[in-house]
Amino acid sequence: MAKPDLLMPGQMMGMIIDQLETAFNVHKLWEASDGEALLEQVSDTVVAIACGGHVTVDAALMSRMPKLGIVSNFGVGYDTVDAAWAGQHGVYVTNTPNVLTEEVADTAMALLLMTARELPAAERYLRAGKWPQRPYPLTKSTLRDRKLGIFGLGRIGKAIARRAEAFGLDISYYNRSKASDVAYAYHDTLEGLASAVDTLMVVVPGSESTQHAVSTDILKALGPNGILINIGRGSVVDENALIKALKDGTIHSAGLDVFEDEPNVPQGLLDIDRIVLLPHVGSASVHTRNAMGQLVVDNLLNWKKTGKPLTPVNETPLRS
Ligand code: A2R
């Protein structure tokens, strides 16, 4: 029997491609010399899409494919896929939850420590040969006595909270709804949370409802001792407001793993030496990326075999 057609709009890991090629006829859009011609050729027969990174899978693309049944996304965040449209048109969207939770939480705590204690700047100081002249200056901020506010206490947020407890931090959070399985203090607005803490950890998905949620007013509420950490999505933080707040002392510092226009980082952020900027490496170990890749594959293979994927997103729940 002929293998069904699968569209891969952007490059993915070799282990994903190799496994998918055993079950699907994989069409690599990024390799096509004429992408539009390839789409014309395969759109009528494509049953599945495998995607990830910054590749957009929007309604315009999906609506060209009458037989499309599933979009398997690499990553727990799937703001690049129009899952609402997919849900309305009987197309499953899957993501890769759980397998990256602990890795991202590790990165989040590392980023917080690096930022509070200026560790990357201290390392640059050593490498520049400045240590023999005088020790690196004492850092103005510390993790000691900090109050950590978590914006998005989901799977990753809770894993960060568990680590932060071990560091002796006072923990509170804001979600749209109160979590029933934790005893941390709940705030029913982001502004309320930011006013109550001096350290704000952003772990929410990118969406219309979180777009620029961290605004000038939220940064003001965080205050002059404030540290902002963003490990969720760049779109959640108004970067221009953040640059201004860092320059004029509205908040003390920031540690960012995600940006509004990746991989482009605004010069205004690059110019501030004490902040910490990482190139979206939250889940980026071989171990965890392999686990994520395997889940991308397993969702597709399970769907092909049974009609049901393993980890559909909320907008496209399992159908009976
Ligand atoms: O609001 P709730 O009760 O649905 O809680 C979710 C919260 N959240 C929000 N909180 C406030 N305002 C919003 N508009 C909003 N939208 C979502 O974010 C929930 O507690 C949390 C997301 O948790 P999970 O769905 O378990 O996701 P996970 O695995 O922790 O990953 C979070 C994000 C990904 O979407 C990527 O963007 C990034 O971390 O890697």
py3Dmol code that shows the C-alpha trace and the ligand (Angstrom):
import py3Dmol

protein = """\
ATOM      1  CA  MET A   1       0.000   0.000   0.000  1.00  0.00           C
ATOM      2  CA  ALA A   2       1.286   3.496  -0.818  1.00  0.00           C
ATOM      3  CA  LYS A   3       2.423   5.540   2.140  1.00  0.00           C
ATOM      4  CA  PRO A   4       0.233   8.554   2.954  1.00  0.00           C
ATOM      5  CA  ASP A   5       1.620  12.022   2.280  1.00  0.00           C
ATOM      6  CA  LEU A   6       3.078  14.125   5.102  1.00  0.00           C
ATOM      7  CA  LEU A   7       4.208  17.734   4.730  1.00  0.00           C
ATOM      8  CA  MET A   8       7.241  18.978   6.661  1.00  0.00           C
ATOM      9  CA  PRO A   9       7.364  22.762   6.121  1.00  0.00           C
ATOM     10  CA  GLY A  10      10.688  23.344   7.953  1.00  0.00           C
ATOM     11  CA  GLN A  11      13.739  21.242   8.745  1.00  0.00           C
ATOM     12  CA  MET A  12      13.401  18.834  11.671  1.00  0.00           C
ATOM     13  CA  MET A  13      15.788  16.474  13.514  1.00  0.00           C
ATOM     14  CA  GLY A  14      17.157  13.546  11.510  1.00  0.00           C
ATOM     15  CA  MET A  15      15.708  11.021  13.967  1.00  0.00           C
ATOM     16  CA  ILE A  16      12.242  12.452  13.283  1.00  0.00           C
ATOM     17  CA  ILE A  17      12.627  12.379   9.498  1.00  0.00           C
ATOM     18  CA  ASP A  18      14.105   8.842   9.483  1.00  0.00           C
ATOM     19  CA  GLN A  19      11.233   7.391  11.519  1.00  0.00           C
ATOM     20  CA  LEU A  20       8.503   9.257   9.669  1.00  0.00           C
ATOM     21  CA  GLU A  21       9.864   8.100   6.312  1.00  0.00           C
ATOM     22  CA  THR A  22       9.131   4.478   7.335  1.00  0.00           C
ATOM     23  CA  ALA A  23       5.410   5.275   7.568  1.00  0.00           C
ATOM     24  CA  PHE A  24       4.786   8.369   5.427  1.00  0.00           C
ATOM     25  CA  ASN A  25       5.830   9.853   2.130  1.00  0.00           C
ATOM     26  CA  VAL A  26       7.587  12.914   3.622  1.00  0.00           C
ATOM     27  CA  HIS A  27       7.553  16.110   1.531  1.00  0.00           C
ATOM     28  CA  LYS A  28      10.275  18.537   2.669  1.00  0.00           C
ATOM     29  CA  LEU A  29       8.979  21.968   1.801  1.00  0.00           C
ATOM     30  CA  TRP A  30      12.164  23.753   2.933  1.00  0.00           C
ATOM     31  CA  GLU A  31      14.227  21.753   0.409  1.00  0.00           C
ATOM     32  CA  ALA A  32      11.925  22.434  -2.547  1.00  0.00           C
ATOM     33  CA  SER A  33      13.313  24.826  -5.151  1.00  0.00           C
ATOM     34  CA  ASP A  34       9.725  25.931  -5.840  1.00  0.00           C
ATOM     35  CA  GLY A  35       7.734  25.608  -2.609  1.00  0.00           C
ATOM     36  CA  GLU A  36       4.479  26.763  -4.163  1.00  0.00           C
ATOM     37  CA  ALA A  37       4.754  24.123  -6.902  1.00  0.00           C
ATOM     38  CA  LEU A  38       5.289  21.406  -4.269  1.00  0.00           C
ATOM     39  CA  LEU A  39       2.248  22.618  -2.318  1.00  0.00           C
ATOM     40  CA  GLU A  40       0.158  22.578  -5.510  1.00  0.00           C
ATOM     41  CA  GLN A  41       1.296  19.030  -6.173  1.00  0.00           C
ATOM     42  CA  VAL A  42       0.662  17.489  -2.718  1.00  0.00           C
ATOM     43  CA  SER A  43      -2.046  19.576  -1.003  1.00  0.00           C
ATOM     44  CA  ASP A  44      -4.918  17.347  -2.135  1.00  0.00           C
ATOM     45  CA  THR A  45      -3.352  14.216  -0.615  1.00  0.00           C
ATOM     46  CA  VAL A  46      -1.490  15.441   2.485  1.00  0.00           C
ATOM     47  CA  VAL A  47      -2.937  13.848   5.642  1.00  0.00           C
ATOM     48  CA  ALA A  48      -0.400  15.080   8.191  1.00  0.00           C
ATOM     49  CA  ILE A  49       1.985  17.961   8.920  1.00  0.00           C
ATOM     50  CA  ALA A  50       5.070  17.748  11.150  1.00  0.00           C
ATOM     51  CA  CYS A  51       6.418  21.124  12.235  1.00  0.00           C
ATOM     52  CA  GLY A  52       8.270  23.082  14.893  1.00  0.00           C
ATOM     53  CA  GLY A  53      10.440  26.094  15.592  1.00  0.00           C
ATOM     54  CA  HIS A  54       9.368  29.335  13.962  1.00  0.00           C
ATOM     55  CA  VAL A  55       7.451  27.705  11.086  1.00  0.00           C
ATOM     56  CA  THR A  56       3.865  28.991  10.870  1.00  0.00           C
ATOM     57  CA  VAL A  57       1.019  26.567  10.167  1.00  0.00           C
ATOM     58  CA  ASP A  58      -1.929  28.876   9.695  1.00  0.00           C
ATOM     59  CA  ALA A  59      -5.490  28.543   8.409  1.00  0.00           C
ATOM     60  CA  ALA A  60      -4.381  29.539   4.882  1.00  0.00           C
ATOM     61  CA  LEU A  61      -1.994  26.569   4.699  1.00  0.00           C
ATOM     62  CA  MET A  62      -4.251  24.001   6.409  1.00  0.00           C
ATOM     63  CA  SER A  63      -7.334  24.954   4.410  1.00  0.00           C
ATOM     64  CA  ARG A  64      -5.515  23.951   1.202  1.00  0.00           C
ATOM     65  CA  MET A  65      -5.401  20.340   2.447  1.00  0.00           C
ATOM     66  CA  PRO A  66      -8.855  18.700   2.433  1.00  0.00           C
ATOM     67  CA  LYS A  67      -7.519  15.374   3.787  1.00  0.00           C
ATOM     68  CA  LEU A  68      -5.449  16.888   6.619  1.00  0.00           C
ATOM     69  CA  GLY A  69      -6.037  15.052   9.917  1.00  0.00           C
ATOM     70  CA  ILE A  70      -3.158  16.034  12.198  1.00  0.00           C
ATOM     71  CA  VAL A  71      -0.483  18.658  12.822  1.00  0.00           C
ATOM     72  CA  SER A  72       2.277  17.303  15.061  1.00  0.00           C
ATOM     73  CA  ASN A  73       4.218  20.171  16.626  1.00  0.00           C
ATOM     74  CA  PHE A  74       7.720  19.921  18.107  1.00  0.00           C
ATOM     75  CA  GLY A  75       7.585  21.882  21.402  1.00  0.00           C
ATOM     76  CA  VAL A  76       5.060  22.397  24.180  1.00  0.00           C
ATOM     77  CA  GLY A  77       4.268  25.901  22.900  1.00  0.00           C
ATOM     78  CA  TYR A  78       2.220  25.811  19.704  1.00  0.00           C
ATOM     79  CA  ASP A  79       1.416  29.484  19.124  1.00  0.00           C
ATOM     80  CA  THR A  80       2.714  29.123  15.543  1.00  0.00           C
ATOM     81  CA  VAL A  81      -0.131  26.695  14.733  1.00  0.00           C
ATOM     82  CA  ASP A  82      -3.712  27.933  14.380  1.00  0.00           C
ATOM     83  CA  ALA A  83      -5.120  25.326  16.775  1.00  0.00           C
ATOM     84  CA  ALA A  84      -8.495  27.080  17.038  1.00  0.00           C
ATOM     85  CA  TRP A  85      -9.012  26.728  13.269  1.00  0.00           C
ATOM     86  CA  ALA A  86      -7.821  23.098  13.420  1.00  0.00           C
ATOM     87  CA  GLY A  87     -10.292  22.340  16.226  1.00  0.00           C
ATOM     88  CA  GLN A  88     -13.147  23.778  14.192  1.00  0.00           C
ATOM     89  CA  HIS A  89     -12.202  21.678  11.156  1.00  0.00           C
ATOM     90  CA  GLY A  90     -11.617  18.253  12.732  1.00  0.00           C
ATOM     91  CA  VAL A  91      -7.809  18.440  12.534  1.00  0.00           C
ATOM     92  CA  TYR A  92      -5.817  17.271  15.569  1.00  0.00           C
ATOM     93  CA  VAL A  93      -2.917  19.409  16.807  1.00  0.00           C
ATOM     94  CA  THR A  94      -0.383  17.761  19.109  1.00  0.00           C
ATOM     95  CA  ASN A  95       2.497  19.224  21.141  1.00  0.00           C
ATOM     96  CA  THR A  96       5.271  17.754  23.312  1.00  0.00           C
ATOM     97  CA  PRO A  97       4.318  18.359  26.960  1.00  0.00           C
ATOM     98  CA  ASN A  98       5.924  16.749  30.046  1.00  0.00           C
ATOM     99  CA  VAL A  99       9.082  15.413  28.349  1.00  0.00           C
ATOM    100  CA  LEU A 100      10.690  18.882  28.520  1.00  0.00           C
ATOM    101  CA  THR A 101       9.257  20.103  31.838  1.00  0.00           C
ATOM    102  CA  GLU A 102      12.235  19.352  34.110  1.00  0.00           C
ATOM    103  CA  GLU A 103      14.824  20.572  31.563  1.00  0.00           C
ATOM    104  CA  VAL A 104      13.081  23.916  31.105  1.00  0.00           C
ATOM    105  CA  ALA A 105      12.659  24.273  34.878  1.00  0.00           C
ATOM    106  CA  ASP A 106      16.409  23.637  35.327  1.00  0.00           C
ATOM    107  CA  THR A 107      17.171  26.336  32.744  1.00  0.00           C
ATOM    108  CA  ALA A 108      14.748  28.737  34.428  1.00  0.00           C
ATOM    109  CA  MET A 109      16.465  28.382  37.809  1.00  0.00           C
ATOM    110  CA  ALA A 110      19.902  28.696  36.207  1.00  0.00           C
ATOM    111  CA  LEU A 111      18.786  31.853  34.416  1.00  0.00           C
ATOM    112  CA  LEU A 112      17.431  33.306  37.661  1.00  0.00           C
ATOM    113  CA  LEU A 113      20.718  32.618  39.488  1.00  0.00           C
ATOM    114  CA  MET A 114      22.806  33.929  36.582  1.00  0.00           C
ATOM    115  CA  THR A 115      20.752  37.121  36.554  1.00  0.00           C
ATOM    116  CA  ALA A 116      20.572  37.760  40.307  1.00  0.00           C
ATOM    117  CA  ARG A 117      24.328  37.238  40.749  1.00  0.00           C
ATOM    118  CA  GLU A 118      25.514  38.624  37.356  1.00  0.00           C
ATOM    119  CA  LEU A 119      27.403  35.373  36.729  1.00  0.00           C
ATOM    120  CA  PRO A 120      27.837  35.758  32.926  1.00  0.00           C
ATOM    121  CA  ALA A 121      29.257  39.288  33.409  1.00  0.00           C
ATOM    122  CA  ALA A 122      31.578  37.944  36.147  1.00  0.00           C
ATOM    123  CA  GLU A 123      32.778  35.204  33.797  1.00  0.00           C
ATOM    124  CA  ARG A 124      33.398  37.729  31.020  1.00  0.00           C
ATOM    125  CA  TYR A 125      35.402  39.773  33.590  1.00  0.00           C
ATOM    126  CA  LEU A 126      37.652  36.778  34.369  1.00  0.00           C
ATOM    127  CA  ARG A 127      38.207  35.934  30.696  1.00  0.00           C
ATOM    128  CA  ALA A 128      39.072  39.569  29.974  1.00  0.00           C
ATOM    129  CA  GLY A 129      41.965  39.236  32.457  1.00  0.00           C
ATOM    130  CA  LYS A 130      40.578  41.817  34.883  1.00  0.00           C
ATOM    131  CA  TRP A 131      40.566  39.639  38.034  1.00  0.00           C
ATOM    132  CA  PRO A 132      44.275  40.186  38.925  1.00  0.00           C
ATOM    133  CA  GLN A 133      43.634  43.953  39.056  1.00  0.00           C
ATOM    134  CA  ARG A 134      40.687  43.751  41.443  1.00  0.00           C
ATOM    135  CA  PRO A 135      37.877  41.320  42.344  1.00  0.00           C
ATOM    136  CA  TYR A 136      34.583  41.486  40.451  1.00  0.00           C
ATOM    137  CA  PRO A 137      32.335  44.072  42.193  1.00  0.00           C
ATOM    138  CA  LEU A 138      29.826  42.799  44.749  1.00  0.00           C
ATOM    139  CA  THR A 139      26.455  42.231  43.097  1.00  0.00           C
ATOM    140  CA  LYS A 140      23.634  44.592  44.039  1.00  0.00           C
ATOM    141  CA  SER A 141      21.116  41.769  43.942  1.00  0.00           C
ATOM    142  CA  THR A 142      20.911  38.332  45.508  1.00  0.00           C
ATOM    143  CA  LEU A 143      18.512  35.431  45.565  1.00  0.00           C
ATOM    144  CA  ARG A 144      18.375  35.691  49.354  1.00  0.00           C
ATOM    145  CA  ASP A 145      15.001  36.881  50.702  1.00  0.00           C
ATOM    146  CA  ARG A 146      13.478  37.112  47.239  1.00  0.00           C
ATOM    147  CA  LYS A 147       9.773  36.713  46.648  1.00  0.00           C
ATOM    148  CA  LEU A 148       9.153  34.732  43.465  1.00  0.00           C
ATOM    149  CA  GLY A 149       5.965  35.318  41.487  1.00  0.00           C
ATOM    150  CA  ILE A 150       5.208  32.726  38.825  1.00  0.00           C
ATOM    151  CA  PHE A 151       3.094  33.905  35.877  1.00  0.00           C
ATOM    152  CA  GLY A 152       1.749  30.562  34.567  1.00  0.00           C
ATOM    153  CA  LEU A 153       1.802  27.866  37.246  1.00  0.00           C
ATOM    154  CA  GLY A 154       1.298  24.915  34.884  1.00  0.00           C
ATOM    155  CA  ARG A 155       3.540  21.878  34.385  1.00  0.00           C
ATOM    156  CA  ILE A 156       6.760  23.887  33.988  1.00  0.00           C
ATOM    157  CA  GLY A 157       5.731  26.572  36.483  1.00  0.00           C
ATOM    158  CA  LYS A 158       5.181  23.932  39.181  1.00  0.00           C
ATOM    159  CA  ALA A 159       8.551  22.295  38.417  1.00  0.00           C
ATOM    160  CA  ILE A 160      10.198  25.714  38.835  1.00  0.00           C
ATOM    161  CA  ALA A 161       8.287  26.273  42.071  1.00  0.00           C
ATOM    162  CA  ARG A 162       9.536  22.940  43.489  1.00  0.00           C
ATOM    163  CA  ARG A 163      13.120  23.998  42.781  1.00  0.00           C
ATOM    164  CA  ALA A 164      12.548  27.500  44.164  1.00  0.00           C
ATOM    165  CA  GLU A 165      11.205  26.018  47.418  1.00  0.00           C
ATOM    166  CA  ALA A 166      14.542  24.240  47.871  1.00  0.00           C
ATOM    167  CA  PHE A 167      16.279  27.612  47.400  1.00  0.00           C
ATOM    168  CA  GLY A 168      14.163  29.049  50.233  1.00  0.00           C
ATOM    169  CA  LEU A 169      12.162  31.467  48.089  1.00  0.00           C
ATOM    170  CA  ASP A 170       8.711  32.679  49.000  1.00  0.00           C
ATOM    171  CA  ILE A 171       6.405  31.594  46.117  1.00  0.00           C
ATOM    172  CA  SER A 172       3.148  32.964  44.746  1.00  0.00           C
ATOM    173  CA  TYR A 173       1.520  32.846  41.315  1.00  0.00           C
ATOM    174  CA  TYR A 174      -1.045  34.135  38.861  1.00  0.00           C
ATOM    175  CA  ASN A 175      -3.075  31.965  36.460  1.00  0.00           C
ATOM    176  CA  ARG A 176      -6.562  32.632  35.131  1.00  0.00           C
ATOM    177  CA  SER A 177      -7.750  29.930  37.548  1.00  0.00           C
ATOM    178  CA  LYS A 178      -6.475  28.897  40.986  1.00  0.00           C
ATOM    179  CA  ALA A 179      -4.567  25.612  41.014  1.00  0.00           C
ATOM    180  CA  SER A 180      -6.137  23.060  43.377  1.00  0.00           C
ATOM    181  CA  ASP A 181      -2.997  20.988  43.987  1.00  0.00           C
ATOM    182  CA  VAL A 182      -0.639  23.610  45.467  1.00  0.00           C
ATOM    183  CA  ALA A 183      -0.589  25.780  48.604  1.00  0.00           C
ATOM    184  CA  TYR A 184       1.277  28.758  47.094  1.00  0.00           C
ATOM    185  CA  ALA A 185      -0.426  32.149  47.441  1.00  0.00           C
ATOM    186  CA  TYR A 186      -2.720  32.880  44.468  1.00  0.00           C
ATOM    187  CA  HIS A 187      -3.254  36.332  42.928  1.00  0.00           C
ATOM    188  CA  ASP A 188      -6.157  36.825  40.564  1.00  0.00           C
ATOM    189  CA  THR A 189      -4.420  39.532  38.519  1.00  0.00           C
ATOM    190  CA  LEU A 190      -0.906  39.845  37.098  1.00  0.00           C
ATOM    191  CA  GLU A 191      -0.633  43.345  38.517  1.00  0.00           C
ATOM    192  CA  GLY A 192      -1.522  42.014  41.981  1.00  0.00           C
ATOM    193  CA  LEU A 193       1.190  39.369  41.677  1.00  0.00           C
ATOM    194  CA  ALA A 194       3.807  41.834  40.396  1.00  0.00           C
ATOM    195  CA  SER A 195       3.070  44.241  43.276  1.00  0.00           C
ATOM    196  CA  ALA A 196       3.478  41.465  45.852  1.00  0.00           C
ATOM    197  CA  VAL A 197       6.834  40.110  44.605  1.00  0.00           C
ATOM    198  CA  ASP A 198      10.275  41.330  43.470  1.00  0.00           C
ATOM    199  CA  THR A 199      10.994  38.478  41.040  1.00  0.00           C
ATOM    200  CA  LEU A 200       8.638  37.656  38.197  1.00  0.00           C
ATOM    201  CA  MET A 201       9.022  34.359  36.315  1.00  0.00           C
ATOM    202  CA  VAL A 202       7.070  34.214  33.022  1.00  0.00           C
ATOM    203  CA  VAL A 203       6.069  30.642  32.010  1.00  0.00           C
ATOM    204  CA  VAL A 204       2.818  31.225  30.112  1.00  0.00           C
ATOM    205  CA  PRO A 205       2.195  30.240  26.481  1.00  0.00           C
ATOM    206  CA  GLY A 206       2.205  32.868  23.764  1.00  0.00           C
ATOM    207  CA  SER A 207      -1.377  33.748  22.807  1.00  0.00           C
ATOM    208  CA  GLU A 208      -3.651  36.713  22.166  1.00  0.00           C
ATOM    209  CA  SER A 209      -4.501  36.739  25.874  1.00  0.00           C
ATOM    210  CA  THR A 210      -0.845  36.926  26.987  1.00  0.00           C
ATOM    211  CA  GLN A 211       0.444  39.264  24.225  1.00  0.00           C
ATOM    212  CA  HIS A 212       2.451  42.076  25.922  1.00  0.00           C
ATOM    213  CA  ALA A 213       0.919  41.149  29.298  1.00  0.00           C
ATOM    214  CA  VAL A 214       4.185  42.251  30.912  1.00  0.00           C
ATOM    215  CA  SER A 215       3.785  45.970  30.204  1.00  0.00           C
ATOM    216  CA  THR A 216       5.177  49.206  31.626  1.00  0.00           C
ATOM    217  CA  ASP A 217       2.584  49.070  34.428  1.00  0.00           C
ATOM    218  CA  ILE A 218       3.546  45.511  35.417  1.00  0.00           C
ATOM    219  CA  LEU A 219       7.254  46.435  35.446  1.00  0.00           C
ATOM    220  CA  LYS A 220       6.467  49.470  37.614  1.00  0.00           C
ATOM    221  CA  ALA A 221       4.570  47.206  40.001  1.00  0.00           C
ATOM    222  CA  LEU A 222       7.572  44.859  40.176  1.00  0.00           C
ATOM    223  CA  GLY A 223       9.720  47.768  41.357  1.00  0.00           C
ATOM    224  CA  PRO A 224      13.373  48.894  41.464  1.00  0.00           C
ATOM    225  CA  ASN A 225      14.683  45.684  43.047  1.00  0.00           C
ATOM    226  CA  GLY A 226      12.737  43.697  40.450  1.00  0.00           C
ATOM    227  CA  ILE A 227      14.082  40.870  38.332  1.00  0.00           C
ATOM    228  CA  LEU A 228      12.105  39.634  35.317  1.00  0.00           C
ATOM    229  CA  ILE A 229      12.796  36.135  33.969  1.00  0.00           C
ATOM    230  CA  ASN A 230      11.112  35.016  30.720  1.00  0.00           C
ATOM    231  CA  ILE A 231      11.314  31.320  29.813  1.00  0.00           C
ATOM    232  CA  GLY A 232       7.808  31.166  28.235  1.00  0.00           C
ATOM    233  CA  ARG A 233       7.320  33.192  25.031  1.00  0.00           C
ATOM    234  CA  GLY A 234       8.860  36.439  23.837  1.00  0.00           C
ATOM    235  CA  SER A 235       5.491  37.858  22.815  1.00  0.00           C
ATOM    236  CA  VAL A 236       4.375  37.985  26.480  1.00  0.00           C
ATOM    237  CA  VAL A 237       6.808  40.813  27.298  1.00  0.00           C
ATOM    238  CA  ASP A 238       6.647  44.257  25.701  1.00  0.00           C
ATOM    239  CA  GLU A 239      10.365  44.433  24.823  1.00  0.00           C
ATOM    240  CA  ASN A 240      10.413  48.199  24.249  1.00  0.00           C
ATOM    241  CA  ALA A 241       8.806  48.761  27.646  1.00  0.00           C
ATOM    242  CA  LEU A 242      11.346  46.373  29.197  1.00  0.00           C
ATOM    243  CA  ILE A 243      14.356  48.135  27.637  1.00  0.00           C
ATOM    244  CA  LYS A 244      13.089  51.472  28.955  1.00  0.00           C
ATOM    245  CA  ALA A 245      12.403  50.012  32.424  1.00  0.00           C
ATOM    246  CA  LEU A 246      15.912  48.529  32.608  1.00  0.00           C
ATOM    247  CA  LYS A 247      17.537  51.774  31.454  1.00  0.00           C
ATOM    248  CA  ASP A 248      15.642  54.089  33.815  1.00  0.00           C
ATOM    249  CA  GLY A 249      15.825  51.829  36.882  1.00  0.00           C
ATOM    250  CA  THR A 250      12.127  50.945  36.999  1.00  0.00           C
ATOM    251  CA  ILE A 251      13.355  47.346  37.516  1.00  0.00           C
ATOM    252  CA  HIS A 252      16.823  46.055  38.395  1.00  0.00           C
ATOM    253  CA  SER A 253      17.511  43.308  35.853  1.00  0.00           C
ATOM    254  CA  ALA A 254      16.196  40.645  33.500  1.00  0.00           C
ATOM    255  CA  GLY A 255      17.044  37.160  32.288  1.00  0.00           C
ATOM    256  CA  LEU A 256      15.519  36.233  28.921  1.00  0.00           C
ATOM    257  CA  ASP A 257      15.544  32.936  27.025  1.00  0.00           C
ATOM    258  CA  VAL A 258      12.844  34.010  24.551  1.00  0.00           C
ATOM    259  CA  PHE A 259      12.320  37.111  22.409  1.00  0.00           C
ATOM    260  CA  GLU A 260       9.587  38.757  20.372  1.00  0.00           C
ATOM    261  CA  ASP A 261      11.298  38.328  16.975  1.00  0.00           C
ATOM    262  CA  GLU A 262      13.636  35.336  17.312  1.00  0.00           C
ATOM    263  CA  PRO A 263      16.430  34.974  16.405  1.00  0.00           C
ATOM    264  CA  ASN A 264      16.680  38.765  16.327  1.00  0.00           C
ATOM    265  CA  VAL A 265      17.458  40.403  19.678  1.00  0.00           C
ATOM    266  CA  PRO A 266      16.993  44.175  19.942  1.00  0.00           C
ATOM    267  CA  GLN A 267      20.180  46.239  20.258  1.00  0.00           C
ATOM    268  CA  GLY A 268      18.602  47.943  23.274  1.00  0.00           C
ATOM    269  CA  LEU A 269      18.831  44.655  25.187  1.00  0.00           C
ATOM    270  CA  LEU A 270      22.299  43.731  23.863  1.00  0.00           C
ATOM    271  CA  ASP A 271      23.596  47.089  25.099  1.00  0.00           C
ATOM    272  CA  ILE A 272      22.756  46.351  28.760  1.00  0.00           C
ATOM    273  CA  ASP A 273      25.653  44.304  30.105  1.00  0.00           C
ATOM    274  CA  ARG A 274      24.219  43.189  33.462  1.00  0.00           C
ATOM    275  CA  ILE A 275      21.166  41.403  32.008  1.00  0.00           C
ATOM    276  CA  VAL A 276      21.344  37.792  30.792  1.00  0.00           C
ATOM    277  CA  LEU A 277      20.284  36.784  27.282  1.00  0.00           C
ATOM    278  CA  LEU A 278      20.069  33.151  26.136  1.00  0.00           C
ATOM    279  CA  PRO A 279      19.274  31.937  22.573  1.00  0.00           C
ATOM    280  CA  HIS A 280      16.060  30.007  23.418  1.00  0.00           C
ATOM    281  CA  VAL A 281      17.851  27.013  24.958  1.00  0.00           C
ATOM    282  CA  GLY A 282      15.267  26.108  27.624  1.00  0.00           C
ATOM    283  CA  SER A 283      14.803  22.529  26.411  1.00  0.00           C
ATOM    284  CA  ALA A 284      17.881  22.347  24.190  1.00  0.00           C
ATOM    285  CA  SER A 285      19.818  19.285  25.403  1.00  0.00           C
ATOM    286  CA  VAL A 286      20.311  16.203  23.215  1.00  0.00           C
ATOM    287  CA  HIS A 287      18.476  14.120  25.842  1.00  0.00           C
ATOM    288  CA  THR A 288      15.375  16.300  25.981  1.00  0.00           C
ATOM    289  CA  ARG A 289      15.237  17.225  22.287  1.00  0.00           C
ATOM    290  CA  ASN A 290      15.372  13.482  21.448  1.00  0.00           C
ATOM    291  CA  ALA A 291      12.475  12.848  23.816  1.00  0.00           C
ATOM    292  CA  MET A 292      10.508  15.682  22.206  1.00  0.00           C
ATOM    293  CA  GLY A 293      11.326  14.364  18.725  1.00  0.00           C
ATOM    294  CA  GLN A 294      10.167  10.886  19.684  1.00  0.00           C
ATOM    295  CA  LEU A 295       6.839  12.284  20.902  1.00  0.00           C
ATOM    296  CA  VAL A 296       6.367  14.129  17.587  1.00  0.00           C
ATOM    297  CA  VAL A 297       6.858  10.791  15.814  1.00  0.00           C
ATOM    298  CA  ASP A 298       4.766   8.733  18.262  1.00  0.00           C
ATOM    299  CA  ASN A 299       1.824  11.128  17.950  1.00  0.00           C
ATOM    300  CA  LEU A 300       1.843  10.671  14.170  1.00  0.00           C
ATOM    301  CA  LEU A 301       2.355   6.895  14.218  1.00  0.00           C
ATOM    302  CA  ASN A 302      -0.331   6.374  16.841  1.00  0.00           C
ATOM    303  CA  TRP A 303      -2.752   8.570  14.909  1.00  0.00           C
ATOM    304  CA  LYS A 304      -2.000   6.653  11.696  1.00  0.00           C
ATOM    305  CA  LYS A 305      -2.602   3.320  13.435  1.00  0.00           C
ATOM    306  CA  THR A 306      -5.592   4.112  15.688  1.00  0.00           C
ATOM    307  CA  GLY A 307      -6.983   7.446  14.486  1.00  0.00           C
ATOM    308  CA  LYS A 308      -5.999   8.995  17.834  1.00  0.00           C
ATOM    309  CA  PRO A 309      -2.872  10.973  18.753  1.00  0.00           C
ATOM    310  CA  LEU A 310      -1.185  10.712  22.189  1.00  0.00           C
ATOM    311  CA  THR A 311      -0.989  14.349  23.276  1.00  0.00           C
ATOM    312  CA  PRO A 312      -3.616  16.514  21.547  1.00  0.00           C
ATOM    313  CA  VAL A 313      -3.757  20.172  22.650  1.00  0.00           C
ATOM    314  CA  ASN A 314      -6.775  21.598  24.501  1.00  0.00           C
ATOM    315  CA  GLU A 315      -8.297  23.106  21.338  1.00  0.00           C
ATOM    316  CA  THR A 316      -8.440  19.681  19.626  1.00  0.00           C
ATOM    317  CA  PRO A 317      -9.482  17.110  22.291  1.00  0.00           C
ATOM    318  CA  LEU A 318      -9.702  13.388  21.496  1.00  0.00           C
ATOM    319  CA  ARG A 319     -12.868  12.466  19.600  1.00  0.00           C
ATOM    320  CA  SER A 320     -14.620   9.171  20.253  1.00  0.00           C
TER     321      SER A 320
END
"""
ligand_1 = """\
40
A2R
O -4.721 30.414 33.099
P -4.803 28.941 33.378
O -5.531 28.646 34.654
O -5.247 28.150 32.179
O -3.261 28.491 33.676
C -2.304 28.339 32.642
C -1.458 29.609 32.471
N -2.032 30.552 31.482
C -2.369 31.814 31.776
N -2.293 32.504 32.920
C -2.761 33.777 32.888
N -3.250 34.392 31.797
C -3.348 33.725 30.625
N -3.864 34.333 29.544
C -2.895 32.369 30.588
N -2.832 31.426 29.618
C -2.307 30.320 30.181
O -0.187 29.149 31.952
C -1.244 27.331 33.069
O -1.073 27.323 34.462
C 0.037 27.823 32.421
C 0.480 26.962 31.234
O 0.784 25.703 31.748
P 0.780 24.372 30.855
O -0.354 24.403 29.914
O 0.915 23.218 31.810
O 2.077 24.500 29.960
P 3.595 24.154 30.293
O 3.908 22.767 29.893
O 3.911 24.551 31.696
O 4.327 25.138 29.276
C 4.144 26.559 29.381
C 4.817 27.337 28.275
C 4.657 26.785 26.858
O 3.398 27.081 26.278
C 5.779 27.445 26.098
O 5.398 28.723 25.659
C 6.845 27.558 27.153
O 6.208 27.350 28.430
O 7.823 26.571 26.932
"""
view = py3Dmol.view(width=600, height=400)
view.addModel(protein, "pdb")
view.setStyle({"model": 0}, {"cartoon": {"style": "trace"}})
view.addModel(ligand_1, "xyz")
view.setStyle({"model": 1}, {"stick": {}})
view.zoomTo()
view.show()
